[in-house]
Amino acid sequence: MQDDRQRKSAGARRLADDGREWLTLGQAAAFLGAAQSTVRKWADGGRVPAFYTPGGHRRFRRSDLEAFLAGPRGGPPGRPATASVLVVDDDAGLREFVRANLEAEGYSVREAASASEGLAALDEEPPDLILLDVLMPQMDGWEMLRRVQERHGVDAIQVIMYSGTVEEAGKAEARGARAFIGKPFDPAKLLEATRQLLGS
């Protein structure tokens, strides 16, 4: 009788958090603190074990997700698991696109919807790299770059600037940015620039 109670208790613990040992894509994304598109890429790339229903839907075992969180976030060897990127852009769709691609590569990513939010995020925890849009309302990317350098030093935090105006590239270099990428993005170029600056 006591064994039965122990088994039931263990089962209750296992089924905590919505009462499920198996999670849907949305539940797994919430559990991992990542976008669904990112978890989908991790699963397709074999970084997170996933099982598929006859209807083709992904299901994730809670213990696999816990093991993933305890590891280096599925990134390739040679890059510290703590490498972090701050994406500052007023375009929510573009931020999500950039975040999904970088998280799929194993980076820790935070978002800011404005330069002011970006500066506040820096005060909380400086990232290893900032991806900074040039054209934003109220405070543009150039002004944020100046304030970052003023607060933290010119080379303390690496910055990649981006804009739809390719002519801005020379200005970015002159003002201390480490790279410039034109929009619309080529994800491969963005990831390559990120890898190079973070030493991967």
N, C-alpha and C positions, 0 to 999 in steps of 0.2 A: 504494500500500500504506500509506504514511504517512497519507494523507488518510483512509483507512478506519479506521486506529487512532484518529485525532483525532475522527472522527465517533462512533466507539464510546465513546471517553472522554467526549465531551460528552453522549452519550446516557446514560452511566452516572451522570454528575453530575445530569442532569435527572431520572433515575429514583431518586435517593437518597431516603432516608426511606421505608422500606417498599417501595422500588422502583416507585413509581407516579407518573406525571405527573397522573393523574386521581384525585381523592380522593372517598370516600363522605362522607356527612354527618357520621358519627362521626369520621372521620379529619380532615375539615376543621375540626370543632370543636376537636379536640386541637391541630391546627396553629395555630389562631387563639387558643387559650386561652380559649374561650368555651363556654357551654352549647350543646348541640345545638338546644334550642328557640330560643336567641338567633340562631344561624346560620340557622335555618329562617326566622325573621322577617326577617333581613337579606336573605336570598335572595328571599323573597316580596315584599319592598319594593323590590327592584332595587338594593340597596346592595352586594351581592356577586353577581357573575355566576354563574349556575348553569345546568346543562344537565340535561335530563330524559331518562331511558331510556324505552323503550316501556312499561315497567312502571310508570312514574311516579316512579322513584327519582331523587333529585338527585345530580349529579356535579359536582365543582368542579375547575377547572384550577389547578394549583399556582401558576402565574405570576399568575393573578388574585388568589389569596389573598395572595401576596407584595405585590402592588400595593396591596391593601386595607390591609395592615398598615403600609405606608409612608405611607398617607394619613391623613386625620383621623378614621378609624374610622367613616366613613359618617354622621356626625352632621350636622345642618343647619347652614348657615353662621351665624356670629355667636356660637357658643359655643366656647371654647377646647377643643382636643382633649384637654387634660390634665384637664378637669373630672372629679373623682373623688368617689365616694360609698362610704361604709362602711355596710353593713347589719348591724346587731347584733340577733339574734333567736335564741332557742333552738329555734325550729321550722324544721327544715331545708327542708321543703316550701315554707314561706312565703318563706324566704330565696331559694330558687331562683326562685320566682314573681317576686319583686321584682327580682332580678338580671336575669332574662330581659327584663323590660319595660324596665329602664333601659339595659341593654346594647344593646337594639334601637334606643334613641334615641341611641346613640353615647357614652354615659358609660362611664368606667372604674369597675368595681365590685369591691369586696372584701367578703368575708363574715366574720363572727365569730359563733360559736355561744353565746357568753356575754359578759357585761359584762367579765369578766377578759380574755378573748381580744380584745375590742374595745379595751380600754386598751392592751394589748400592741401591737396593730396601729397605734394612734395613735403609740406611741413609735417604731415603724419608719418610718412616713410619714403625717403628718397629712393627712386628706382635706379636700376642699372642703365636704363635707356629710356628716352622720351621720344615718341613719335608725335610730331607737332604740326598741325595744319596751319598754313599761313593765314588764310582768309577766314576770320571768325568775327562776329559782331562784338561791339563794346571794346574788347581788348584783342588785338590780332596776335598772331604767332610771333612776330618780331618783338613785340613788347614783352610777351611772356619770356622769350628767349633772353632778352636783356635782364629781366628781373631774376630769372634762374641764375644767370651768371653773377649778378650782383649779390645774391643771397648765398650762393654755394661755391662760387669760383668758376672761372671760364671753362676749365677742363674737368670739373668735379663730376658732372653728369653728362653723358653723351646724348646728343640730340640729332635726330633725323627730321629735317623739315620736308614738307610736301605741299604742292600747290598745283593747280591746273595751268599755271603760267610757267612754262619751262624757263623763261628768261630770269626767273627768280633764283636760279641755281647759283649764279656767281655771287649774288648778295648773301645767300645762305653761308657759303664758304667764308666770305669776308667777315661775317658777323660771328663766326665761331661754331656753326653747326658742322657736324662731322660728315653729313651726307645730305643729298637732296634727291627726292623722287617726284617725278611728275605724275599728275592724275590724268586719266584713270589708271589705277594701279595694275601692275603686273605682280601678282603674289610671289612669283619666284624671285623677282628683283628685291621685293621688300624683305623676304625671308633671308636672302643672301646678304643684304646689307646689315640686317639684324645680327646674323651669325658672325659676320666679319667684325662688327664693333664689339660684340660680346665675347670674342675670342674663341668661337666654336669652329 
